[in-house]
Amino acid sequence: MDTQYNILQFSLSQIRESVPFLLPEYSLTGLIIVLLLQTVFLSSQNHRFLLTTTAGGLLLGLGLTLFTPFKSDIGLGMMGTDAIARYFKIIFMLSGLLTIVFEKGMPDTENRKNGEWYLFVVSLILGACLMVNARNLFMMYVAMEVASISAYLLTAFRKKEKPVAEAGIKYILFGAFSSAMMLYGLSWVYGCTGSFVINADFIRYFSEVPAPTRILILTMVFTGFGFKTGLVPYHFWIPDVYDNISYPTAAFFSVVPKLAGFGMLMTFAGNASLSIIQDDWFKIVLGTIAVASMTLGNAAALGQKTVKRLLAYSAIAHSGFLLLAVIPVSETGYTSLLLYSGIYAVMNFGAFILAGNISTQLGNDEIQSYAGIAPKIPVLMIAFTICMVALIGLPPTAGFIGKWYILIALWDQWQSTHTMLWPVLLIAAVLNTVISIYYYLRLPAIMVFKPADDSSALLKKPGNIMNAFSLIVSAVLIIMGIWKFDVVIDTLKTWIP
């Protein structure tokens, strides 16, 4: 009994010490409890109250995120907070707010009427926050599972619809496989090092493992990251899942779990002296995955007939591009990852939300149904075009700055190491950017130049909220592309450990 009491006392003391540094996470946990109680005691018709509660809770979490102090060692080194974690958590909170607000405008979904849906959204955000806080390999796994289970439930939420149920099953099966592979890899890591904490001793023990075994272990562990970020060959779930959820939820999936995975991968990679992916052969493996993701995503997007599946394959291609920023394990690479993560969130939410509004009014999301609609929705058309140009990575948008800085990180590695991996990755990135021009600009071209059909008569003038969203997204993408982006880059550099 004394031992159990001492363990309980120690656990409570660790929780008390962590409270000042994990206020956003505790606030999200409290919000989940409130939503759970509302779901039990309120009818499903109180969706406005649920929306208000969730939005208020996320705003509170956002405010706490901005002012919570940093600490590198929380809970015996299991977690830590720093400027990078804060940056990603701000993106997660804002993404959640945008999702619940624009889900309200989706007439064909029951999501907004159910407290469970709001609960799962907040749970996924909590899991994502824990992922970027994790400083221990086992904690990374636990945090990833929190986010994954919430994502499974969100996917299969409209269980009465057969395609949704099938997408949910596919997602769960792929998730279970990747989770098992990652856990098996972590067991090997612990067996080889006796620790889950990445430090100098960990690196020394791990470097003594034979190279083939080391690469095999890293590949198994990377399976979890690959699934969460939607990289090839862990990408099969993405098109079907995106196709069977609403546009705002698809936007949420394309940003939050993915960026949480890359934020965690930054911790996993560590600085140059403590990086667990220093092996040149493993960098070749990651480079191959990055090129395959970009190429397959872009090639598959060329033949898509619906906007949502086009954007789904686009998300796979962008995962490959984001991975390019991690492989160098350098300050420039990590800075470019942070820069492009923020830009990616803006342009992806812009593309999904605008396409969702248009497709909802037209009654379908066939690409050909967008023919000739530009004169009826000029503001949305201009904003949508800017998002497409940014996704390509063309000036004068922020997408150009983000991609350009990733290419600089690759070029710097080529200049310092003269290894052929870097020019190969550089050329592959440029070629894939050229390929993407066709399918990204195809949509605006159809909207402007192709004659309108009967479905365009269903379009109405967008409301004030949608117009405001269009203007804000356009302004952010253009301003970041032409004005003082160097100040943003210099600020992000100071965050890199």
QUIQUI-V12330 format. One record per run of one state. SS is the DSSP state (hx for helix, st for strand, lp for the rest). FROM is the first residue (numbers start at 1). TO is the last residue. Records with the same first field share a line. If there is no record, write none. Layout:
# QUIQUI-V12330
SS: FROM-TO / FROM-TO
This chain:
# QUIQUI-V12330
lp: 1-1 / 22-22 / 42-46 / 68-70 / 75-78 / 82-82 / 104-110 / 114-114 / 135-135 / 156-161 / 194-196 / 198-199 / 208-210 / 230-236 / 244-246 / 270-279 / 303-305 / 328-330 / 363-365 / 371-373 / 377-377 / 393-397 / 418-419 / 450-453 / 459-463 / 483-484 / 494-497
hx: 2-21 / 23-41 / 47-67 / 83-103 / 111-113 / 115-133 / 137-155 / 162-193 / 200-207 / 211-229 / 237-243 / 247-269 / 280-302 / 307-327 / 331-362 / 367-370 / 374-376 / 378-392 / 398-417 / 420-449 / 454-458 / 464-482 / 485-493
st: 71-74 / 79-81 / 134-134 / 136-136 / 197-197 / 306-306 / 366-366
